[in-house]
């Protein structure tokens, strides 16, 4: 019995997770003599050979921004109106219009500058960083700072930042398809050349930079890669199409109104000026400006939450994510691996030693570092000297394995060591059914504890014989199993609750055993549905079958890169908006395919970061929950801004058109001067005030919008139109009230104009929410909106009280009673919507009660 207990201890030894993480890539002592360039040599090389830029986009100066603004349709109409005022002999209005144009240009330039600064910050943050050896020390620098003769270090999954000559390598293979189009990786040895833009497929190396920037092979291909325009998103297309349609409608209405004015006997230039007011009112130029500002500034805000958005348009997709596919290792778990148990089937006590020799000499993978620490813990210091590798077979296959070949200490041949997926190791060992059943039973038992299990094997190879082409062709003997444990992160349950509360379905996608995946999923608070689906099963399913399986199941295990890609594509085909997280080279295709690819910033491979549209800078998944909420807030605020624009533009258009078409006494209440003033008020409200709006209570708990949904439903558009028509009714009431009192044109214009400005203020406040009432939204923290409202009130006061300004606008002063009637009319024409909100809320509460208590 004592012998049996001793044998069990020998067969299944446990190790505590007490190791410290090492740098991701750390070369051994042979690199110590490579000290790299000194600071002075770096400066001299940069002066002689330039910086590592493929293409330097010229900086946009202030006058470039002014030129762009002056070419916008709205500003062109203002310039025409300004010229016409001078042409018909109204210099005061002409100078006022010139000042208004200057103010519009200033606002647009400042807003454009803010957006561009945000984008520049994003570009700086998203720039890859490279490990260089300078003055004998390793340090990380931005890729742009690399110079000729620098020593750069690169490891699996990283993108090579410059053309270089390999100085040292360790199992180094490189994907050069970006240059050659050839998908097969190329193995590199010392003195071989590696090229900028290629990706390290396996291993690691150090290279001396031979060319940077435009001097690299990639740079010689031209500027095409840097100047390719990205495709607009569906929402961008819809907004652009809507604005184009409104511009065409404005052109048609402009021509019609011009003809009507001339029929009424107005001179051509005066008719042209009055017609411009309608064209200006019809062009909703605030909408594309708001979209660009919301996306750029929203992406910049996310960087403060440790989420780097590489493309601002991704903000649009993030808030609508319906499914998130989570990698396990390092995303759900800590990525602090330790050897938890070893099961020795050969009884030779060589499992950990064999696993160590099948690992890289200087391990950069978390599992290999854990194996190295376990081996050092059980091996005396004098016996830890690593033998040099004669030949190596990189990690490959599905499921994968890797093999290293060493000189035998006896000199009689070679020792071969392999590790990898248990099924693959058993296959190459040609294990009999008895051994296979024992091994798989032990594997499932270990995996059920949440451990990641590797198989280990060894072989002898006769001296003088060439090594086989495939690592599977060695005569392997099975050594045993190594189990590693990577615990879930401490906050992972709260993170999962956040996703579920936001209506986002969570799926685990991992390369681990089904038992391991299930254990970690339960420990992490993932809500399990259906069965565990393996990568092999995914490969056998048809596209239609996979859509159903992807929708109905939660855990996907033993997933290889192609299976991950098929899963993401199936979810998308099923109508889901997919966010995918990953950190490795094998996650690249799925990250690229997902609508929102999220890479890990600290430990993620450069390939994963390059393929993803977002990067978690500190690898904390909790920030992604906040980012989803931020994305929804930005999207909802954009909808508020656009609905506000639609509602307020309609009464301006109708007040310009209806008196003219119906032949009322005063045909031209609003001239271009009045319209541009209104644009000065509406532009900041749309692009600045609503962008700063906080998220609404429980806004993150609402289900995300489904893929393919329009920006607005028919009911929402109808409601915005009704808001505009209600304001129009108020304006026309004031118009007719003035006519009934025999007020002059200036007085009627004052009634209508002040009522419209007041309605605009009330509409700004009411449209802060389409669910919550004004009593609740007044408590929202947004000082910008009150600044803009105060600015509007100040300008309106100046128009009414300062005679030169009032005369410029051709308006009359108002008595307190008249002003009160204007405010009351504006209030009634807008605040009816508050009653509509109350009605909807009461109806919803009643529906909930009747559902809860049938």
C-alpha positions in Angstrom: 0.0 0.0 0.0 2.9 2.3 0.8 4.4 1.5 -2.6 1.1 2.3 -4.3 0.8 5.6 -2.6 4.4 6.4 -3.5 3.7 5.5 -7.2 0.6 7.7 -7.3 2.6 10.7 -5.9 5.2 10.0 -8.6 2.6 9.7 -11.4 0.7 12.8 -10.4 2.9 15.6 -9.0 1.4 19.0 -8.2 3.1 22.4 -8.6 2.0 25.7 -7.0 1.5 28.7 -9.2 4.4 30.6 -7.7 6.3 31.7 -10.8 6.8 35.2 -12.0 6.0 36.2 -15.6 8.9 36.9 -17.8 9.1 39.3 -20.7 7.2 38.2 -23.8 10.5 37.6 -25.7 13.9 37.4 -24.0 16.8 36.1 -25.9 19.5 34.2 -24.0 23.1 35.1 -23.3 24.4 34.8 -26.9 22.7 38.1 -27.6 24.4 40.0 -24.8 27.3 41.2 -27.0 24.7 42.9 -29.3 24.5 46.3 -27.7 22.9 48.1 -30.6 23.1 51.8 -31.4 23.9 54.6 -29.0 21.6 57.6 -28.8 24.0 59.7 -30.9 24.1 57.0 -33.5 20.3 56.8 -33.7 20.1 60.5 -34.4 22.9 60.3 -37.0 21.2 57.4 -38.7 17.8 59.2 -38.8 19.4 62.3 -40.3 21.2 60.2 -42.9 18.4 57.7 -43.8 15.1 59.3 -42.7 12.4 58.1 -40.4 10.4 54.9 -40.8 7.4 56.4 -42.6 6.0 54.7 -45.6 4.1 57.8 -46.5 4.0 61.1 -44.7 0.6 62.7 -45.2 1.0 66.5 -45.4 -0.3 68.3 -42.3 -3.5 70.2 -42.8 -2.9 73.9 -42.1 -5.6 76.3 -41.0 -6.2 77.6 -44.4 -6.8 74.1 -45.7 -9.6 73.7 -43.3 -11.0 77.1 -44.3 -10.8 76.1 -47.9 -12.7 72.9 -47.2 -15.4 74.7 -45.3 -15.8 77.4 -48.0 -16.5 74.6 -50.5 -19.5 73.3 -48.6 -22.9 73.9 -50.3 -24.3 75.8 -47.3 -21.4 78.2 -47.2 -21.5 78.7 -50.9 -25.2 79.7 -50.6 -24.3 82.1 -47.9 -21.6 83.7 -50.0 -24.1 84.1 -52.9 -26.6 85.7 -50.5 -23.9 88.0 -49.2 -23.0 89.2 -52.7 -26.7 89.6 -53.6 -27.3 91.9 -50.5 -24.5 94.2 -51.7 -25.8 94.0 -55.3 -29.4 95.1 -54.4 -28.1 97.9 -52.2 -28.4 96.5 -48.6 -24.9 96.9 -47.3 -25.8 96.5 -43.7 -27.4 93.1 -44.3 -24.4 92.3 -46.6 -21.9 93.0 -43.8 -24.0 91.1 -41.3 -24.1 88.2 -43.6 -20.3 88.4 -44.1 -19.9 88.3 -40.3 -22.2 85.4 -40.1 -20.2 83.6 -42.7 -17.0 84.2 -40.7 -18.7 82.8 -37.6 -19.9 79.7 -39.5 -16.5 79.1 -40.9 -14.9 79.6 -37.4 -17.3 77.1 -35.9 -16.7 74.5 -38.6 -13.0 75.0 -38.5 -12.9 74.6 -34.7 -15.1 71.5 -34.9 -13.0 70.0 -37.7 -9.8 70.8 -35.6 -11.3 69.0 -32.6 -12.2 65.9 -34.7 -8.8 65.9 -36.4 -6.9 66.2 -33.1 -8.9 63.3 -31.7 -8.0 61.2 -34.8 -4.4 62.1 -34.5 -4.4 61.0 -30.9 -6.0 57.7 -32.0 -3.4 57.2 -34.7 -0.5 57.8 -32.3 -2.0 55.4 -29.8 -2.7 52.7 -32.5 0.9 53.0 -33.9 2.7 49.6 -33.3 5.6 49.6 -30.9 8.7 47.7 -31.5 11.3 46.1 -29.2 14.8 47.5 -30.0 18.2 46.9 -28.5 20.0 50.2 -27.9 23.0 50.8 -25.6 22.8 47.2 -24.5 19.2 47.6 -23.2 15.9 46.4 -24.6 13.3 49.1 -24.9 10.0 49.6 -26.7 9.7 52.5 -29.2 7.1 53.5 -31.8 7.7 51.8 -35.2 8.2 55.2 -36.8 11.4 55.8 -34.6 13.3 52.8 -35.9 16.4 53.8 -37.9 18.9 51.9 -40.1 21.3 49.7 -38.2 18.9 49.4 -35.2 18.6 45.9 -33.7 14.9 45.0 -33.6 13.5 41.9 -31.8 10.4 40.2 -33.1 8.4 37.1 -32.0 5.4 35.0 -33.1 2.5 37.1 -34.2 4.3 40.4 -34.5 4.5 42.4 -37.7 8.1 43.2 -38.8 8.5 47.0 -38.8 11.4 47.4 -41.2 13.6 45.5 -43.7 16.3 43.8 -41.7 19.0 41.1 -41.8 18.5 38.3 -39.3 21.2 38.3 -36.7 19.8 35.5 -34.5 16.7 33.4 -34.8 14.9 30.7 -32.9 12.5 28.5 -35.0 11.8 31.6 -37.1 9.3 31.5 -40.0 7.8 34.5 -41.6 4.6 35.1 -43.6 5.6 37.3 -46.5 2.3 37.2 -48.4 1.9 40.9 -48.2 4.8 41.2 -50.6 4.8 37.9 -52.5 1.2 36.8 -52.4 2.5 33.4 -51.3 0.5 32.1 -48.3 3.1 29.5 -47.1 5.5 30.8 -44.4 9.2 31.0 -45.2 11.8 29.8 -42.7 14.6 32.2 -41.9 18.1 31.6 -40.7 21.0 33.9 -39.8 21.9 36.5 -42.5 18.5 36.0 -44.3 16.5 39.1 -45.1 13.1 39.8 -43.5 10.8 42.5 -44.9 8.6 45.3 -43.5 5.0 44.3 -43.3 5.6 40.6 -43.1 4.4 38.7 -40.0 6.3 36.3 -37.8 4.5 33.0 -38.2 6.5 31.1 -35.6 9.5 31.5 -33.3 11.5 34.6 -32.6 14.5 36.5 -33.9 16.6 39.6 -33.8 17.5 41.6 -37.0 19.7 44.5 -37.9 17.6 47.1 -39.8 18.8 47.5 -43.4 16.1 49.9 -44.7 13.3 52.0 -43.3 10.3 53.9 -44.7 10.2 54.4 -48.4 13.5 52.6 -48.8 11.9 49.2 -47.8 10.6 46.8 -50.3 7.1 47.6 -49.1 7.8 51.3 -49.4 8.9 50.8 -53.0 5.5 49.5 -53.9 4.3 53.1 -53.6 1.8 54.9 -51.5 -1.2 52.8 -52.4 -1.4 51.0 -49.1 -1.5 54.3 -47.1 -3.9 56.1 -49.4 -6.6 53.5 -49.9 -10.0 54.9 -49.0 -12.0 52.9 -46.5 -15.5 51.8 -47.5 -18.3 53.9 -45.8 -20.5 52.1 -43.3 -24.2 51.4 -44.1 -25.2 54.3 -41.7 -22.8 56.6 -43.5 -24.3 55.7 -46.9 -27.8 56.3 -45.5 -26.9 59.7 -44.2 -25.1 60.7 -47.4 -28.0 59.5 -49.5 -30.5 61.4 -47.3 -28.4 64.6 -47.5 -28.1 64.3 -51.3 -31.8 63.8 -51.6 -32.5 66.9 -49.5 -30.0 68.9 -51.6 -31.8 67.8 -54.8 -35.1 68.7 -53.2 -33.7 72.0 -52.2 -32.5 72.7 -55.8 -36.0 71.8 -57.2 -37.8 73.9 -54.6 -35.4 76.8 -55.1 -36.2 76.9 -58.9 -39.9 76.7 -58.2 -39.9 79.4 -55.6 -37.7 81.6 -57.8 -40.3 81.3 -60.6 -43.2 82.1 -58.1 -41.3 85.1 -56.9 -40.8 86.4 -60.4 -44.5 85.8 -61.1 -45.3 88.0 -58.1 -43.3 90.8 -59.8 -40.1 90.7 -57.9 -36.9 91.7 -59.7 -34.7 88.8 -60.6 -31.9 89.5 -58.0 -34.4 90.0 -55.2 -36.3 86.8 -56.2 -33.0 85.0 -56.3 -32.1 86.3 -52.8 -35.5 85.2 -51.3 -35.3 81.8 -53.0 -31.9 81.2 -51.4 -33.6 81.3 -48.0 -35.6 78.2 -48.9 -32.5 76.4 -50.4 -30.6 77.1 -47.2 -33.5 75.9 -45.0 -33.8 72.6 -46.9 -30.1 71.5 -46.7 -29.5 69.7 -43.4 -25.8 70.2 -43.6 -25.5 69.7 -39.8 -26.2 65.9 -40.2 -22.9 64.8 -41.8 -20.9 67.2 -39.6 -22.6 65.7 -36.6 -21.9 62.1 -37.8 -18.2 62.8 -38.2 -17.9 64.7 -34.9 -19.8 62.1 -33.0 -17.7 59.2 -34.3 -14.3 60.9 -34.0 -14.9 62.4 -30.5 -16.6 59.2 -29.4 -13.6 57.1 -30.4 -11.4 59.6 -28.6 -13.5 59.3 -25.4 -13.2 55.6 -25.5 -9.4 55.8 -25.3 -9.9 57.3 -21.8 -11.7 54.1 -21.0 -8.6 52.0 -22.1 -10.3 51.1 -25.4 -8.4 52.1 -28.5 -10.7 52.5 -31.5 -8.5 52.3 -34.6 -11.3 53.4 -36.9 -13.9 55.9 -35.5 -16.6 54.4 -37.7 -16.4 51.3 -35.5 -18.1 53.2 -32.8 -21.3 52.9 -34.9 -21.1 49.1 -34.8 -20.0 48.6 -31.2 -23.3 49.8 -29.6 -25.2 47.4 -31.9 -23.3 44.2 -31.0 -25.7 41.4 -30.3 -23.1 38.6 -29.8 -19.6 38.6 -28.3 -17.3 35.6 -28.9 -14.7 35.5 -26.1 -11.4 33.7 -26.2 -10.6 31.9 -22.9 -6.9 32.3 -22.2 -6.0 35.8 -21.1 -9.4 37.2 -21.9 -11.6 35.3 -19.5 -8.6 33.9 -17.5 -5.7 35.6 -15.9 -3.1 34.3 -18.4 -0.9 33.5 -15.4 -0.4 29.8 -16.1 1.2 27.3 -13.7 1.7 23.6 -14.0 -1.0 22.1 -11.9 -0.3 18.4 -12.3 1.8 15.9 -14.2 0.8 12.3 -14.9 3.7 10.0 -15.8 2.5 7.1 -18.0 6.0 5.9 -19.0 7.2 5.7 -15.4 10.6 7.2 -16.4 10.1 10.5 -14.6 10.8 12.4 -17.9 7.5 14.2 -18.5 8.4 17.7 -17.4 12.0 17.4 -18.8 10.6 16.2 -22.1 8.0 19.0 -22.2 10.8 21.5 -21.4 12.9 20.3 -24.3 10.0 20.4 -26.6 9.6 24.1 -25.7 11.6 27.1 -27.0 15.0 27.6 -25.4 13.8 31.1 -24.3 10.0 30.6 -24.0 7.7 33.5 -24.8 4.4 31.6 -24.6 2.6 31.5 -21.2 2.3 27.7 -21.2 6.0 27.2 -22.0 7.1 29.6 -19.3 5.0 27.7 -16.8 6.7 24.4 -18.0 10.1 26.0 -17.8 9.4 27.1 -14.2 8.2 23.7 -13.2 11.3 22.1 -14.7 13.6 24.5 -12.9 11.8 23.8 -9.6 12.6 20.1 -9.8 16.0 20.2 -11.5 19.2 21.1 -9.7 21.0 24.2 -11.0 24.0 22.2 -12.2 21.8 20.0 -14.4 19.8 22.9 -16.1 22.1 23.5 -19.0 20.1 23.5 -22.2 21.4 21.4 -25.1 21.5 23.1 -28.5 18.7 22.2 -30.9 19.8 20.3 -34.0 16.4 20.5 -35.8 13.0 21.8 -35.0 9.4 21.4 -36.3 7.2 24.4 -35.5 3.8 24.3 -33.9 1.5 23.1 -36.7 -1.6 21.0 -37.5 -5.1 20.8 -36.2 -4.9 19.9 -33.4 -1.3 21.2 -33.1 2.0 19.8 -31.9 5.7 20.8 -32.1 9.0 18.8 -32.0 12.6 19.6 -31.2 15.6 17.4 -32.0 18.8 17.4 -29.9 22.2 15.7 -30.0 22.2 12.7 -27.7 24.7 13.2 -24.8 26.1 9.7 -25.6 26.8 10.8 -29.2 25.0 7.7 -30.6 22.2 9.6 -32.3 19.5 12.2 -31.6 16.9 12.7 -28.9 13.5 13.8 -30.0 10.9 15.5 -27.8 7.4 16.6 -28.7 4.4 18.2 -27.0 0.9 19.2 -28.1 -2.7 18.3 -28.1 -3.3 15.0 -26.4 -5.2 13.5 -29.4 -2.4 14.4 -31.8 0.4 13.1 -29.5 -1.5 9.8 -29.1 -1.9 9.5 -32.8 1.8 10.0 -33.6 2.7 7.5 -30.8 0.4 5.0 -32.5 -1.0 4.2 -29.0 -3.0 1.0 -28.6 -6.6 1.2 -27.6 -5.9 0.4 -23.9 -3.4 3.2 -23.5 -5.5 5.6 -25.5 -8.5 5.0 -23.2 -6.4 5.4 -20.1 -4.8 8.6 -21.4 -8.1 10.1 -22.5 -9.9 9.2 -19.3 -7.1 10.9 -17.3 -7.2 13.9 -19.7 -11.0 14.3 -19.2 -10.6 14.1 -15.5 -7.9 16.8 -15.5 -9.8 19.0 -18.0 -13.0 18.8 -15.8 -11.0 20.7 -13.2 -10.5 23.6 -15.6 -6.9 22.5 -16.4 -5.4 22.8 -19.9 -3.8 19.4 -20.8 -0.8 18.7 -23.0 0.5 15.4 -24.2 4.3 14.8 -24.2 6.2 12.2 -26.2 9.9 11.3 -26.9 11.8 9.3 -29.5 15.3 8.3 -30.5 16.8 8.8 -34.0 19.8 7.0 -35.4 22.9 8.9 -36.2 23.6 9.8 -39.8 20.1 9.4 -41.1 18.3 12.5 -42.5 15.3 13.7 -40.4 11.9 13.0 -41.7 9.9 15.6 -43.6 7.0 15.5 -41.1 7.3 15.4 -37.3 4.6 12.7 -37.3 7.1 10.2 -38.8 9.3 9.8 -35.7 8.7 6.6 -33.7 7.4 8.4 -30.6 6.8 6.8 -27.2 4.1 8.4 -25.0 5.6 10.0 -21.9 2.6 11.5 -20.1 0.4 14.5 -19.5 1.1 18.0 -18.2 -1.9 19.9 -16.9 -1.7 23.7 -16.6 -4.2 26.0 -14.8 -5.1 29.5 -15.6 -7.8 30.8 -13.2 -10.6 33.1 -14.3 -10.1 36.9 -13.7 -11.5 38.2 -10.4 -14.0 40.5 -12.0 -15.2 38.2 -14.7 -18.6 37.4 -13.3 -19.5 41.1 -13.1 -18.3 41.5 -16.7 -20.5 38.7 -17.9 -23.5 40.2 -16.0 -22.8 43.5 -17.7 -22.9 41.9 -21.2 -26.1 40.0 -20.4 -27.8 43.2 -18.9 -26.9 45.0 -22.2 -28.6 42.2 -24.1 -25.4 40.8 -25.6 -25.2 37.1 -25.9 -21.8 35.6 -24.8 -20.1 32.6 -26.5 -16.8 31.1 -25.4 -14.5 30.1 -28.3 -11.4 28.2 -27.2 -8.8 25.7 -28.3 -9.1 23.8 -25.0 -10.8 20.5 -24.2 -14.6 20.6 -23.8 -14.4 19.8 -20.1 -11.9 22.6 -19.5 -14.1 25.1 -21.4 -17.2 24.0 -19.5 -15.5 24.4 -16.1 -14.1 27.9 -16.9 -17.5 28.9 -18.4 -19.3 27.9 -15.2 -16.7 29.6 -13.0 -17.0 32.8 -15.1 -20.7 33.1 -14.9 -21.4 32.4 -18.6 -25.0 31.2 -19.1 -24.8 27.8 -20.8 -27.1 26.7 -23.5 -27.0 23.6 -25.6 -24.0 21.3 -25.9 -20.2 21.9 -26.3 -19.5 22.1 -30.0 -15.9 21.2 -31.2 -14.0 22.6 -34.1 -14.2 19.2 -35.8 -18.0 19.3 -35.6 -18.0 22.9 -37.0 -16.0 21.7 -40.0 -18.5 19.0 -40.8 -21.6 21.2 -40.7 -23.2 22.8 -43.7 -23.6 26.6 -43.7 -27.3 26.4 -42.8 -26.7 23.8 -40.1 -23.9 25.9 -38.6 -26.2 29.0 -38.4 -28.6 27.0 -36.1 -25.8 25.5 -34.0 -24.0 28.9 -33.6 -27.3 30.5 -32.4 -28.3 27.7 -30.0 -25.0 26.8 -28.3 -22.7 28.7 -26.0 -19.4 26.9 -25.7 -17.2 26.0 -28.7 -14.0 24.0 -27.8 -11.1 22.6 -29.7 -11.5 25.4 -32.2 -8.8 26.0 -34.8 -8.5 29.2 -36.9 -10.7 28.1 -39.8 -13.4 26.9 -37.4 -13.4 30.3 -35.6 -13.8 32.1 -38.9 -16.7 29.9 -39.9 -18.4 30.4 -36.6 -18.2 34.2 -36.9 -19.4 34.1 -40.5 -22.3 31.9 -39.5 -23.4 34.2 -36.7 -23.2 37.2 -39.1 -25.2 35.3 -41.7 -27.8 34.6 -39.0 -28.3 38.3 -38.5 -26.1 38.9 -35.5 -23.7 41.9 -35.1 -20.6 40.1 -33.8 -17.8 41.3 -31.6 -14.9 38.9 -31.4 -12.0 39.0 -28.9 -8.6 37.4 -29.5 -4.9 37.7 -28.8 -3.1 35.2 -31.1 -2.1 34.8 -34.7 -4.8 32.1 -35.1 -7.5 34.7 -34.1 -6.6 37.1 -36.9 -9.1 35.8 -39.6 -12.0 35.8 -37.2 -11.1 39.2 -35.8 -11.0 40.6 -39.3 -14.3 39.1 -40.2 -16.2 40.2 -37.2 -18.0 43.6 -37.3 -16.1 44.5 -34.2 -12.7 42.7 -33.7 -11.2 43.3 -30.3 -7.6 42.5 -29.6 -5.7 42.4 -26.4 -3.3 45.3 -26.1 -0.7 44.0 -23.7 -0.2 40.4 -24.6 -1.9 40.3 -28.0 0.1 39.4 -31.1 0.7 42.2 -33.5 -1.2 40.2 -36.1 -4.3 40.2 -33.8 -3.9 43.9 -33.1 -3.6 44.7 -36.9 -6.6 42.6 -37.8 -8.8 44.0 -35.0 -10.8 47.3 -35.2 -10.4 47.9 -31.4 -7.7 47.2 -28.8 -8.2 46.7 -25.1 -5.1 48.6 -23.9 -4.9 46.9 -20.5 -6.5 43.6 -21.5 -9.4 44.2 -19.0 -12.6 42.9 -20.5 -14.6 45.2 -18.1 -13.7 48.1 -20.3 -15.4 46.4 -23.2 -18.7 46.5 -21.3 -18.2 50.2 -20.7 -17.3 50.6 -24.4 -20.5 48.9 -25.5 -22.5 51.3 -23.3 -20.5 54.3 -24.7 -21.2 53.1 -28.3 -24.9 52.9 -27.6 -24.8 56.4 -25.9 -23.1 57.9 -29.0 -25.5 56.2 -31.4 -28.5 57.3 -29.4 -27.2 60.8 -29.2 -26.7 60.9 -32.9 -30.3 59.8 -33.4 -31.4 62.6 -31.1 -29.4 65.2 -33.0 -30.7 64.1 -36.4 -34.3 63.9 -35.2 -33.9 67.4 -33.8 -32.6 68.7 -37.1 -35.5 67.1 -39.0 -38.1 68.6 -36.6 -36.7 72.1 -36.6 -35.9 72.4 -40.3 -39.5 71.6 -41.3 -41.1 74.7 -39.8 -38.4 76.9 -41.3 -39.1 75.5 -44.8 -42.9 75.8 -44.4 -42.7 79.4 -43.1 -40.7 80.3 -46.2 -42.9 78.4 -48.6 -46.5 78.6 -47.4 -47.0 82.4 -47.4 -45.6 82.6 -50.9 -47.7 79.7 -52.3 -50.9 80.7 -50.5 -50.5 84.4 -51.4 -50.6 85.7 -47.8 -49.9 89.4 -47.1 -46.2 89.1 -46.1 -44.5 86.7 -48.5 -41.0 86.9 -47.2 -40.9 86.7 -43.4 -37.5 84.9 -43.5 -34.7 86.0 -45.7 -31.2 84.4 -45.9 -30.2 86.6 -43.0 -32.8 85.0 -40.7 -32.0 81.5 -41.9 -28.3 81.8 -41.3 -29.0 83.1 -37.8 -31.1 80.0 -37.1 -28.3 77.8 -38.6 -25.8 79.5 -36.1 -28.1 78.3 -33.3 -28.9 74.8 -34.7 -25.4 73.8 -35.7 -23.8 73.9 -32.2 -26.9 72.3 -30.7 -26.7 69.4 -33.1 -22.9 68.8 -33.2 -21.8 69.8 -29.8 -24.7 69.9 -27.2 -26.1 66.4 -28.1 -22.7 64.9 -28.5 -22.1 65.7 -24.8 -25.3 64.2 -23.6 -24.9 61.4 -20.9 -26.3 58.0 -21.4 -29.9 57.6 -20.3 -30.9 55.6 -17.2 -31.1 51.9 -18.1 -30.0 52.8 -21.6 -27.4 50.0 -21.6 -30.1 47.5 -20.6 -32.1 48.0 -23.7 -31.6 45.3 -26.4 -29.2 46.3 -29.2 -30.6 47.2 -32.5 -30.6 44.4 -35.0 -28.4 44.3 -38.1 -29.9 46.0 -41.1 -32.2 48.2 -39.1 -32.7 51.7 -40.5 -31.5 54.7 -38.4 -35.2 55.5 -37.7 -38.4 53.5 -37.9 -41.3 54.8 -39.8 -43.1 55.7 -36.6 -40.1 57.7 -35.3 -39.8 59.6 -38.5 -43.5 60.3 -38.4 -43.2 61.5 -34.8 -40.4 63.9 -35.7 -42.4 65.2 -38.7 -45.4 65.8 -36.3 -43.1 67.7 -34.0 -42.1 69.9 -36.9 -45.7 70.4 -38.0 -46.8 71.3 -34.5 -44.1 74.0 -34.3 -45.2 75.1 -37.8 -48.8 75.4 -36.5 -47.6 77.6 -33.7 -45.7 79.9 -36.1 -48.6 80.2 -38.5 -50.9 81.0 -35.5 -48.6 83.9 -34.6 -48.5 84.9 -38.2 -52.3 85.0 -38.5 -52.7 86.6 -35.1 -50.4 89.5 -36.2 -52.4 89.9 -39.5 -55.7 89.9 -37.5 -54.3 92.7 -35.3 -53.2 94.7 -38.4 -49.6 94.5 -37.2 -47.0 95.6 -39.7 -44.6 93.2 -41.5 -41.8 93.9 -39.0 -44.0 93.0 -36.0 -45.3 89.8 -37.6 -41.7 88.8 -38.4 -40.8 89.4 -34.7 -43.8 87.3 -33.5 -42.8 84.4 -35.8 -39.1 84.6 -35.3 -39.1 84.8 -31.5 -41.7 82.0 -31.4 -39.4 79.8 -33.6 -36.3 80.6 -31.5 -38.3 79.8 -28.3 -39.6 76.6 -29.8 -36.1 75.6 -30.8 -34.9 76.0 -27.2 -37.9 73.9 -25.9 -37.3 71.3 -28.6 -33.6 71.0 -27.6 -34.7 70.2 -24.1 -37.6 67.9 -24.9 -35.6 65.8 -27.5 -32.9 65.0 -24.9 -35.0 61.8 -24.5 -37.8 60.2 -26.3 -38.7 58.1 -23.3 -38.0 60.1 -20.1 -39.9 63.3 -19.4 -38.5 66.8 -19.0 -38.6 66.6 -15.2 -36.1 63.7 -15.4 -33.9 65.0 -18.3 -33.4 68.3 -16.6 -31.2 66.4 -14.1 -28.9 65.2 -16.8 -25.3 66.6 -16.4 -24.5 68.5 -19.6 -23.3 72.0 -19.1 -22.7 72.5 -22.8 -26.4 72.5 -23.6 -27.1 75.2 -21.1 -24.3 77.3 -22.5 -25.8 77.1 -26.0 -29.3 77.9 -24.7 -27.9 80.9 -22.9 -26.1 82.0 -26.0 -29.3 81.7 -28.0 -31.2 83.7 -25.4 -28.5 86.4 -25.3 -28.6 86.8 -29.1 -32.4 86.9 -29.2 -32.4 89.6 -26.5 -29.9 91.6 -28.6 -32.1 91.3 -31.6 -35.1 92.6 -29.7 -33.5 95.3 -27.7 -30.5 96.7 -29.7 -32.0 98.9 -32.4 -29.2 98.6 -35.0 -29.4 94.8 -34.8 -33.2 94.8 -34.8 -33.2 97.1 -37.8 -30.8 94.8 -39.6 -33.2 91.9 -39.0 -36.1 94.1 -40.1 -38.0 93.4 -36.9 -40.1 95.4 -34.4 -39.8 95.6 -30.6 -42.2 93.4 -28.6 -44.3 94.3 -25.6 -44.2 92.0 -22.6 -47.7 90.6 -23.4 -46.6 89.9 -27.0 -43.4 88.2 -25.8 -45.4 86.1 -23.3 -47.7 85.0 -26.1 -44.8 84.0 -28.2 -43.3 81.9 -25.4 -46.6 80.4 -24.6 -47.2 79.4 -28.2 -43.8 77.9 -28.5 -44.3 76.0 -25.2 -47.6 74.5 -26.4 -46.3 73.6 -29.8 -43.4 71.6 -28.3 -44.5 70.4 -24.8 -47.4 68.3 -26.1 -44.6 65.7 -26.7 -44.2 65.4 -22.9 -47.8 64.3 -22.7 -47.1 61.7 -25.4 -44.1 60.4 -23.3 -46.3 60.1 -20.2 -49.0 58.2 -22.2 -46.4 55.8 -23.5 -44.9 55.2 -20.0 -48.3 54.6 -18.4 -49.2 52.2 -21.2 -45.9 50.3 -20.8 -46.4 50.1 -17.0 -49.9 48.8 -17.5 -48.7 46.2 -20.0 -46.0 45.0 -17.5 -48.6 44.6 -14.8 -51.1 42.7 -16.9 -48.2 40.4 -18.1 -47.0 39.8 -14.6 -50.5 39.2 -13.2 -52.7 37.6 -15.9 
